[in-house]
Amino acid sequence: MDVGKFTIENVSPENLEIKVVSQPYGYFKLDIPKKVKAGRTIKCKLKVNKDKLKEEFQKSITIELNDAAKTRFTIPVIRRFIDAPSSQSTSK
């Protein structure tokens, strides 16, 4: 199940490598290129693994670039809520 898409923009004059440094094991499939060229933007995708679709959860993912500052950014909260059927009766 597709959860979301996001982009990474490299505003530096150097090509940068991308590394996922923190993610919950078994919850997601990340489609992230290993590099982003100088001045370019790349598209990334996040999908929930099928075996986690019946669970409610709140998770995050952290990505690091190999620039001099070792820039990190976090997709802070990825949530899955499951709506319970209404318990209200419609009979008169």
SVG drawing of the C-alpha trace seen along z (x, -y; Angstrom):
<svg xmlns="http://www.w3.org/2000/svg" viewBox="-38 -25 71 35">
<polyline fill="none" stroke="black" stroke-width="0.4" points="0.0,0.0 1.5,-3.3 1.7,-5.7 3.5,-8.6 5.9,-10.2 8.5,-12.8 11.5,-14.5 15.1,-15.2 16.6,-18.3 20.4,-18.7 21.1,-22.4 24.9,-21.9 27.5,-21.9 28.4,-18.2 26.8,-14.9 25.6,-13.4 25.0,-9.8 21.8,-9.0 21.7,-6.5 18.7,-5.4 20.0,-5.4 16.9,-4.6 13.7,-2.8 11.3,-0.4 12.2,3.1 9.7,4.8 7.1,2.0 8.0,0.3 9.6,0.6 11.5,-2.5 12.2,-3.4 15.1,-5.9 17.9,-6.4 21.4,-5.9 22.6,-9.3 21.3,-12.7 23.3,-14.8 24.3,-18.4 21.4,-20.8 19.0,-17.9 15.8,-16.7 14.9,-13.0 11.6,-11.4 11.2,-8.8 8.3,-6.4 7.2,-4.8 5.0,-1.7 3.6,0.2 4.4,3.9 1.3,6.0 1.7,7.9 1.5,4.6 -1.8,3.4 -3.9,4.8 -1.9,2.9 -2.2,-0.6 1.3,-2.2 3.2,-5.4 6.8,-5.2 9.5,-7.5 12.4,-7.2 15.7,-9.1 17.9,-9.7 21.5,-10.9 23.5,-12.6 27.2,-12.3 27.9,-16.1 30.4,-17.6 27.7,-18.3 26.3,-14.7 22.9,-16.3 20.0,-14.2 16.3,-14.6 13.5,-12.6 10.1,-11.8 8.7,-12.3 5.4,-10.4 4.0,-7.8 0.7,-6.8 -1.8,-4.1 -5.1,-4.1 -7.8,-1.6 -11.4,-2.8 -13.6,-0.5 -17.1,0.1 -19.7,-2.1 -21.4,-0.6 -24.4,-2.8 -27.7,-1.1 -29.8,-2.4 -33.0,-0.6 -36.0,-2.5"/>
</svg>
